[in-house]
């Protein structure tokens, strides 16, 4: 799969809007750290018992 140029441009537009929204949020530092964090489960986190 190769990404088309139009898809790249569309993604840049969306990313720009999302970044502006995050920057304007009062808790932007916390939100930025949350979005950068990796998903992980602890020893007692059982995926089959999680409710989403």
mmJSON file of the N, C-alpha and C atoms, coordinates in Angstrom:
{"data_MODEL":{"atom_site":{
"group_PDB":["ATOM","ATOM","ATOM","ATOM","ATOM","ATOM","ATOM","ATOM","ATOM","ATOM","ATOM","ATOM","ATOM","ATOM","ATOM","ATOM","ATOM","ATOM","ATOM","ATOM","ATOM","ATOM","ATOM","ATOM","ATOM","ATOM","ATOM","ATOM","ATOM","ATOM","ATOM","ATOM","ATOM","ATOM","ATOM","ATOM","ATOM","ATOM","ATOM","ATOM","ATOM","ATOM","ATOM","ATOM","ATOM","ATOM","ATOM","ATOM","ATOM","ATOM","ATOM","ATOM","ATOM","ATOM","ATOM","ATOM","ATOM","ATOM","ATOM","ATOM","ATOM","ATOM","ATOM","ATOM","ATOM","ATOM","ATOM","ATOM","ATOM","ATOM","ATOM","ATOM","ATOM","ATOM","ATOM","ATOM","ATOM","ATOM","ATOM","ATOM","ATOM","ATOM","ATOM","ATOM","ATOM","ATOM","ATOM","ATOM","ATOM","ATOM","ATOM","ATOM","ATOM","ATOM","ATOM","ATOM","ATOM","ATOM","ATOM","ATOM","ATOM","ATOM","ATOM","ATOM","ATOM","ATOM","ATOM","ATOM","ATOM","ATOM","ATOM","ATOM","ATOM","ATOM","ATOM","ATOM","ATOM","ATOM","ATOM","ATOM","ATOM","ATOM","ATOM","ATOM","ATOM","ATOM","ATOM","ATOM","ATOM","ATOM","ATOM","ATOM","ATOM","ATOM","ATOM","ATOM","ATOM","ATOM","ATOM","ATOM","ATOM","ATOM","ATOM","ATOM","ATOM","ATOM","ATOM","ATOM","ATOM","ATOM","ATOM","ATOM","ATOM","ATOM","ATOM","ATOM"],
"id":[1,2,3,4,5,6,7,8,9,10,11,12,13,14,15,16,17,18,19,20,21,22,23,24,25,26,27,28,29,30,31,32,33,34,35,36,37,38,39,40,41,42,43,44,45,46,47,48,49,50,51,52,53,54,55,56,57,58,59,60,61,62,63,64,65,66,67,68,69,70,71,72,73,74,75,76,77,78,79,80,81,82,83,84,85,86,87,88,89,90,91,92,93,94,95,96,97,98,99,100,101,102,103,104,105,106,107,108,109,110,111,112,113,114,115,116,117,118,119,120,121,122,123,124,125,126,127,128,129,130,131,132,133,134,135,136,137,138,139,140,141,142,143,144,145,146,147,148,149,150,151,152,153,154,155,156],
"type_symbol":["N","C","C","N","C","C","N","C","C","N","C","C","N","C","C","N","C","C","N","C","C","N","C","C","N","C","C","N","C","C","N","C","C","N","C","C","N","C","C","N","C","C","N","C","C","N","C","C","N","C","C","N","C","C","N","C","C","N","C","C","N","C","C","N","C","C","N","C","C","N","C","C","N","C","C","N","C","C","N","C","C","N","C","C","N","C","C","N","C","C","N","C","C","N","C","C","N","C","C","N","C","C","N","C","C","N","C","C","N","C","C","N","C","C","N","C","C","N","C","C","N","C","C","N","C","C","N","C","C","N","C","C","N","C","C","N","C","C","N","C","C","N","C","C","N","C","C","N","C","C","N","C","C","N","C","C"],
"label_atom_id":["N","CA","C","N","CA","C","N","CA","C","N","CA","C","N","CA","C","N","CA","C","N","CA","C","N","CA","C","N","CA","C","N","CA","C","N","CA","C","N","CA","C","N","CA","C","N","CA","C","N","CA","C","N","CA","C","N","CA","C","N","CA","C","N","CA","C","N","CA","C","N","CA","C","N","CA","C","N","CA","C","N","CA","C","N","CA","C","N","CA","C","N","CA","C","N","CA","C","N","CA","C","N","CA","C","N","CA","C","N","CA","C","N","CA","C","N","CA","C","N","CA","C","N","CA","C","N","CA","C","N","CA","C","N","CA","C","N","CA","C","N","CA","C","N","CA","C","N","CA","C","N","CA","C","N","CA","C","N","CA","C","N","CA","C","N","CA","C","N","CA","C","N","CA","C","N","CA","C","N","CA","C"],
"label_alt_id":[null,null,null,null,null,null,null,null,null,null,null,null,null,null,null,null,null,null,null,null,null,null,null,null,null,null,null,null,null,null,null,null,null,null,null,null,null,null,null,null,null,null,null,null,null,null,null,null,null,null,null,null,null,null,null,null,null,null,null,null,null,null,null,null,null,null,null,null,null,null,null,null,null,null,null,null,null,null,null,null,null,null,null,null,null,null,null,null,null,null,null,null,null,null,null,null,null,null,null,null,null,null,null,null,null,null,null,null,null,null,null,null,null,null,null,null,null,null,null,null,null,null,null,null,null,null,null,null,null,null,null,null,null,null,null,null,null,null,null,null,null,null,null,null,null,null,null,null,null,null,null,null,null,null,null,null],
"label_comp_id":["UNK","UNK","UNK","UNK","UNK","UNK","UNK","UNK","UNK","UNK","UNK","UNK","UNK","UNK","UNK","UNK","UNK","UNK","UNK","UNK","UNK","UNK","UNK","UNK","UNK","UNK","UNK","UNK","UNK","UNK","UNK","UNK","UNK","UNK","UNK","UNK","UNK","UNK","UNK","UNK","UNK","UNK","UNK","UNK","UNK","UNK","UNK","UNK","UNK","UNK","UNK","UNK","UNK","UNK","UNK","UNK","UNK","UNK","UNK","UNK","UNK","UNK","UNK","UNK","UNK","UNK","UNK","UNK","UNK","UNK","UNK","UNK","UNK","UNK","UNK","UNK","UNK","UNK","UNK","UNK","UNK","UNK","UNK","UNK","UNK","UNK","UNK","UNK","UNK","UNK","UNK","UNK","UNK","UNK","UNK","UNK","UNK","UNK","UNK","UNK","UNK","UNK","UNK","UNK","UNK","UNK","UNK","UNK","UNK","UNK","UNK","UNK","UNK","UNK","UNK","UNK","UNK","UNK","UNK","UNK","UNK","UNK","UNK","UNK","UNK","UNK","UNK","UNK","UNK","UNK","UNK","UNK","UNK","UNK","UNK","UNK","UNK","UNK","UNK","UNK","UNK","UNK","UNK","UNK","UNK","UNK","UNK","UNK","UNK","UNK","UNK","UNK","UNK","UNK","UNK","UNK"],
"label_asym_id":["A","A","A","A","A","A","A","A","A","A","A","A","A","A","A","A","A","A","A","A","A","A","A","A","A","A","A","A","A","A","A","A","A","A","A","A","A","A","A","A","A","A","A","A","A","A","A","A","A","A","A","A","A","A","A","A","A","A","A","A","A","A","A","A","A","A","A","A","A","A","A","A","A","A","A","A","A","A","A","A","A","A","A","A","A","A","A","A","A","A","A","A","A","A","A","A","A","A","A","A","A","A","A","A","A","A","A","A","A","A","A","A","A","A","A","A","A","A","A","A","A","A","A","A","A","A","A","A","A","A","A","A","A","A","A","A","A","A","A","A","A","A","A","A","A","A","A","A","A","A","A","A","A","A","A","A"],
"label_entity_id":["1","1","1","1","1","1","1","1","1","1","1","1","1","1","1","1","1","1","1","1","1","1","1","1","1","1","1","1","1","1","1","1","1","1","1","1","1","1","1","1","1","1","1","1","1","1","1","1","1","1","1","1","1","1","1","1","1","1","1","1","1","1","1","1","1","1","1","1","1","1","1","1","1","1","1","1","1","1","1","1","1","1","1","1","1","1","1","1","1","1","1","1","1","1","1","1","1","1","1","1","1","1","1","1","1","1","1","1","1","1","1","1","1","1","1","1","1","1","1","1","1","1","1","1","1","1","1","1","1","1","1","1","1","1","1","1","1","1","1","1","1","1","1","1","1","1","1","1","1","1","1","1","1","1","1","1"],
"label_seq_id":[1,1,1,2,2,2,3,3,3,4,4,4,5,5,5,6,6,6,7,7,7,8,8,8,9,9,9,10,10,10,11,11,11,12,12,12,13,13,13,14,14,14,15,15,15,16,16,16,17,17,17,18,18,18,19,19,19,20,20,20,21,21,21,22,22,22,23,23,23,24,24,24,25,25,25,26,26,26,27,27,27,28,28,28,29,29,29,30,30,30,31,31,31,32,32,32,33,33,33,34,34,34,35,35,35,36,36,36,37,37,37,38,38,38,39,39,39,40,40,40,41,41,41,42,42,42,43,43,43,44,44,44,45,45,45,46,46,46,47,47,47,48,48,48,49,49,49,50,50,50,51,51,51,52,52,52],
"pdbx_PDB_ins_code":[null,null,null,null,null,null,null,null,null,null,null,null,null,null,null,null,null,null,null,null,null,null,null,null,null,null,null,null,null,null,null,null,null,null,null,null,null,null,null,null,null,null,null,null,null,null,null,null,null,null,null,null,null,null,null,null,null,null,null,null,null,null,null,null,null,null,null,null,null,null,null,null,null,null,null,null,null,null,null,null,null,null,null,null,null,null,null,null,null,null,null,null,null,null,null,null,null,null,null,null,null,null,null,null,null,null,null,null,null,null,null,null,null,null,null,null,null,null,null,null,null,null,null,null,null,null,null,null,null,null,null,null,null,null,null,null,null,null,null,null,null,null,null,null,null,null,null,null,null,null,null,null,null,null,null,null],
"Cartn_x":[0.837,0.0,0.882,0.622,1.326,0.305,0.689,-0.202,-0.164,-1.339,-1.401,-1.091,-0.731,-0.393,-1.603,-2.772,-3.974,-4.269,-4.041,-4.254,-3.272,-2.031,-1.025,-1.425,-1.893,-2.308,-3.528,-4.485,-5.665,-5.272,-4.322,-3.885,-3.181,-2.402,-1.738,-2.757,-3.842,-4.891,-5.556,-5.868,-6.514,-5.567,-4.304,-3.325,-3.157,-3.163,-3.023,-4.197,-5.403,-6.58,-6.537,-6.112,-6.03,-4.977,-3.816,-2.764,-3.23,-3.946,-4.45,-5.45,-6.28,-7.263,-6.586,-5.562,-4.843,-4.124,-3.491,-2.774,-3.703,-4.929,-5.851,-6.551,-6.414,-7.067,-6.342,-7.078,-6.428,-5.437,-5.691,-4.798,-3.976,-3.427,-2.745,-1.52,-0.786,0.403,0.02,-1.007,-1.46,-2.024,-2.803,-3.394,-2.313,-1.298,-0.193,0.546,0.801,1.476,0.62,-0.679,-1.582,-1.579,-1.612,-1.64,-0.319,0.774,2.082,2.34,1.585,1.843,1.437,2.125,1.84,0.807,-0.011,-0.994,-0.285,-0.566,0.011,-0.928,-0.798,-1.578,-0.637,-1.123,-0.347,-0.565,0.058,-0.041,-1.478,-2.251,-3.613,-4.684,-4.291,-5.241,-5.59,-6.804,-7.225,-8.101,-7.645,-8.391,-9.801,-9.988,-11.303,-12.283,-11.792,-12.673,-12.899,-12.263,-12.401,-13.714,-14.282,-15.516,-15.187,-15.446,-15.162,-16.437],
"Cartn_y":[-1.176,0.0,1.239,2.126,3.407,4.517,5.471,6.585,7.588,8.002,8.959,10.375,11.228,12.609,13.361,13.097,13.777,13.35,12.081,11.579,12.237,12.413,13.078,14.52,15.224,16.61,16.705,15.803,15.787,15.532,14.62,14.299,15.492,16.239,17.43,18.463,18.625,19.58,19.159,17.878,17.369,17.49,17.127,17.214,18.646,19.588,20.999,21.448,21.026,21.378,20.729,19.487,18.784,19.42,19.742,20.388,21.729,22.504,23.8,23.611,22.596,22.315,21.9,21.075,20.635,21.808,22.661,23.806,24.777,24.926,25.882,25.321,24.033,23.403,23.808,24.074,24.475,23.438,22.182,21.12,20.538,21.396,20.934,20.078,20.39,19.594,18.178,18.049,16.726,15.961,16.626,15.985,15.516,16.333,15.965,14.733,14.716,13.57,12.309,12.455,11.309,10.738,11.596,11.138,10.494,10.88,10.301,8.983,8.708,7.51,6.244,5.164,3.88,3.13,2.347,1.535,0.333,0.075,-1.106,-1.603,-2.87,-3.488,-3.895,-3.759,-4.193,-5.667,-6.161,-7.581,-8.019,-7.187,-7.582,-6.961,-6.493,-5.966,-7.073,-7.562,-8.657,-8.101,-8.184,-7.593,-8.161,-9.423,-10.032,-9.569,-8.896,-8.384,-6.881,-6.246,-4.799,-4.458,-3.353,-2.849,-1.516,-1.419,-0.183,0.548],
"Cartn_z":[0.0,0.0,0.0,-0.931,-0.961,-0.771,0.02,0.325,-0.819,-1.265,-2.369,-1.868,-2.791,-2.436,-1.889,-2.427,-1.923,-0.492,-0.192,1.171,2.138,1.711,2.533,2.83,1.806,1.994,2.91,2.721,3.592,5.04,5.253,6.609,7.252,6.479,7.003,7.47,6.724,7.091,8.402,8.506,9.719,10.911,10.732,11.811,12.311,11.38,11.751,12.631,12.285,13.073,14.458,14.513,15.799,16.69,16.131,16.922,17.475,16.675,17.138,18.268,18.158,19.195,20.499,20.394,21.596,22.243,21.448,21.999,22.724,22.243,22.848,24.088,24.331,25.486,26.772,27.88,29.131,29.676,29.455,29.939,28.794,27.972,26.762,27.07,28.132,28.452,28.852,29.66,30.084,28.895,28.08,26.904,25.934,25.746,24.858,25.397,26.696,27.302,27.191,27.365,27.249,25.837,24.845,23.457,23.033,23.664,23.341,24.06,25.11,25.905,25.144,25.461,24.842,25.673,25.014,25.713,26.313,27.579,28.209,29.299,29.601,30.66,31.786,33.019,34.168,34.437,35.499,35.832,36.091,36.728,37.101,36.206,35.038,34.062,33.072,33.155,32.301,31.168,29.921,28.807,28.658,28.976,28.811,29.89,30.932,31.98,31.865,30.895,30.729,30.046,30.478,29.884,29.224,27.936,27.208,26.912],
"occupancy":[1.0,1.0,1.0,1.0,1.0,1.0,1.0,1.0,1.0,1.0,1.0,1.0,1.0,1.0,1.0,1.0,1.0,1.0,1.0,1.0,1.0,1.0,1.0,1.0,1.0,1.0,1.0,1.0,1.0,1.0,1.0,1.0,1.0,1.0,1.0,1.0,1.0,1.0,1.0,1.0,1.0,1.0,1.0,1.0,1.0,1.0,1.0,1.0,1.0,1.0,1.0,1.0,1.0,1.0,1.0,1.0,1.0,1.0,1.0,1.0,1.0,1.0,1.0,1.0,1.0,1.0,1.0,1.0,1.0,1.0,1.0,1.0,1.0,1.0,1.0,1.0,1.0,1.0,1.0,1.0,1.0,1.0,1.0,1.0,1.0,1.0,1.0,1.0,1.0,1.0,1.0,1.0,1.0,1.0,1.0,1.0,1.0,1.0,1.0,1.0,1.0,1.0,1.0,1.0,1.0,1.0,1.0,1.0,1.0,1.0,1.0,1.0,1.0,1.0,1.0,1.0,1.0,1.0,1.0,1.0,1.0,1.0,1.0,1.0,1.0,1.0,1.0,1.0,1.0,1.0,1.0,1.0,1.0,1.0,1.0,1.0,1.0,1.0,1.0,1.0,1.0,1.0,1.0,1.0,1.0,1.0,1.0,1.0,1.0,1.0,1.0,1.0,1.0,1.0,1.0,1.0],
"B_iso_or_equiv":[0.0,0.0,0.0,0.0,0.0,0.0,0.0,0.0,0.0,0.0,0.0,0.0,0.0,0.0,0.0,0.0,0.0,0.0,0.0,0.0,0.0,0.0,0.0,0.0,0.0,0.0,0.0,0.0,0.0,0.0,0.0,0.0,0.0,0.0,0.0,0.0,0.0,0.0,0.0,0.0,0.0,0.0,0.0,0.0,0.0,0.0,0.0,0.0,0.0,0.0,0.0,0.0,0.0,0.0,0.0,0.0,0.0,0.0,0.0,0.0,0.0,0.0,0.0,0.0,0.0,0.0,0.0,0.0,0.0,0.0,0.0,0.0,0.0,0.0,0.0,0.0,0.0,0.0,0.0,0.0,0.0,0.0,0.0,0.0,0.0,0.0,0.0,0.0,0.0,0.0,0.0,0.0,0.0,0.0,0.0,0.0,0.0,0.0,0.0,0.0,0.0,0.0,0.0,0.0,0.0,0.0,0.0,0.0,0.0,0.0,0.0,0.0,0.0,0.0,0.0,0.0,0.0,0.0,0.0,0.0,0.0,0.0,0.0,0.0,0.0,0.0,0.0,0.0,0.0,0.0,0.0,0.0,0.0,0.0,0.0,0.0,0.0,0.0,0.0,0.0,0.0,0.0,0.0,0.0,0.0,0.0,0.0,0.0,0.0,0.0,0.0,0.0,0.0,0.0,0.0,0.0],
"pdbx_formal_charge":[null,null,null,null,null,null,null,null,null,null,null,null,null,null,null,null,null,null,null,null,null,null,null,null,null,null,null,null,null,null,null,null,null,null,null,null,null,null,null,null,null,null,null,null,null,null,null,null,null,null,null,null,null,null,null,null,null,null,null,null,null,null,null,null,null,null,null,null,null,null,null,null,null,null,null,null,null,null,null,null,null,null,null,null,null,null,null,null,null,null,null,null,null,null,null,null,null,null,null,null,null,null,null,null,null,null,null,null,null,null,null,null,null,null,null,null,null,null,null,null,null,null,null,null,null,null,null,null,null,null,null,null,null,null,null,null,null,null,null,null,null,null,null,null,null,null,null,null,null,null,null,null,null,null,null,null],
"auth_seq_id":[1,1,1,2,2,2,3,3,3,4,4,4,5,5,5,6,6,6,7,7,7,8,8,8,9,9,9,10,10,10,11,11,11,12,12,12,13,13,13,14,14,14,15,15,15,16,16,16,17,17,17,18,18,18,19,19,19,20,20,20,21,21,21,22,22,22,23,23,23,24,24,24,25,25,25,26,26,26,27,27,27,28,28,28,29,29,29,30,30,30,31,31,31,32,32,32,33,33,33,34,34,34,35,35,35,36,36,36,37,37,37,38,38,38,39,39,39,40,40,40,41,41,41,42,42,42,43,43,43,44,44,44,45,45,45,46,46,46,47,47,47,48,48,48,49,49,49,50,50,50,51,51,51,52,52,52],
"auth_comp_id":["UNK","UNK","UNK","UNK","UNK","UNK","UNK","UNK","UNK","UNK","UNK","UNK","UNK","UNK","UNK","UNK","UNK","UNK","UNK","UNK","UNK","UNK","UNK","UNK","UNK","UNK","UNK","UNK","UNK","UNK","UNK","UNK","UNK","UNK","UNK","UNK","UNK","UNK","UNK","UNK","UNK","UNK","UNK","UNK","UNK","UNK","UNK","UNK","UNK","UNK","UNK","UNK","UNK","UNK","UNK","UNK","UNK","UNK","UNK","UNK","UNK","UNK","UNK","UNK","UNK","UNK","UNK","UNK","UNK","UNK","UNK","UNK","UNK","UNK","UNK","UNK","UNK","UNK","UNK","UNK","UNK","UNK","UNK","UNK","UNK","UNK","UNK","UNK","UNK","UNK","UNK","UNK","UNK","UNK","UNK","UNK","UNK","UNK","UNK","UNK","UNK","UNK","UNK","UNK","UNK","UNK","UNK","UNK","UNK","UNK","UNK","UNK","UNK","UNK","UNK","UNK","UNK","UNK","UNK","UNK","UNK","UNK","UNK","UNK","UNK","UNK","UNK","UNK","UNK","UNK","UNK","UNK","UNK","UNK","UNK","UNK","UNK","UNK","UNK","UNK","UNK","UNK","UNK","UNK","UNK","UNK","UNK","UNK","UNK","UNK","UNK","UNK","UNK","UNK","UNK","UNK"],
"auth_asym_id":["A","A","A","A","A","A","A","A","A","A","A","A","A","A","A","A","A","A","A","A","A","A","A","A","A","A","A","A","A","A","A","A","A","A","A","A","A","A","A","A","A","A","A","A","A","A","A","A","A","A","A","A","A","A","A","A","A","A","A","A","A","A","A","A","A","A","A","A","A","A","A","A","A","A","A","A","A","A","A","A","A","A","A","A","A","A","A","A","A","A","A","A","A","A","A","A","A","A","A","A","A","A","A","A","A","A","A","A","A","A","A","A","A","A","A","A","A","A","A","A","A","A","A","A","A","A","A","A","A","A","A","A","A","A","A","A","A","A","A","A","A","A","A","A","A","A","A","A","A","A","A","A","A","A","A","A"],
"auth_atom_id":["N","CA","C","N","CA","C","N","CA","C","N","CA","C","N","CA","C","N","CA","C","N","CA","C","N","CA","C","N","CA","C","N","CA","C","N","CA","C","N","CA","C","N","CA","C","N","CA","C","N","CA","C","N","CA","C","N","CA","C","N","CA","C","N","CA","C","N","CA","C","N","CA","C","N","CA","C","N","CA","C","N","CA","C","N","CA","C","N","CA","C","N","CA","C","N","CA","C","N","CA","C","N","CA","C","N","CA","C","N","CA","C","N","CA","C","N","CA","C","N","CA","C","N","CA","C","N","CA","C","N","CA","C","N","CA","C","N","CA","C","N","CA","C","N","CA","C","N","CA","C","N","CA","C","N","CA","C","N","CA","C","N","CA","C","N","CA","C","N","CA","C","N","CA","C","N","CA","C","N","CA","C"],
"pdbx_PDB_model_num":[1,1,1,1,1,1,1,1,1,1,1,1,1,1,1,1,1,1,1,1,1,1,1,1,1,1,1,1,1,1,1,1,1,1,1,1,1,1,1,1,1,1,1,1,1,1,1,1,1,1,1,1,1,1,1,1,1,1,1,1,1,1,1,1,1,1,1,1,1,1,1,1,1,1,1,1,1,1,1,1,1,1,1,1,1,1,1,1,1,1,1,1,1,1,1,1,1,1,1,1,1,1,1,1,1,1,1,1,1,1,1,1,1,1,1,1,1,1,1,1,1,1,1,1,1,1,1,1,1,1,1,1,1,1,1,1,1,1,1,1,1,1,1,1,1,1,1,1,1,1,1,1,1,1,1,1]
}}}
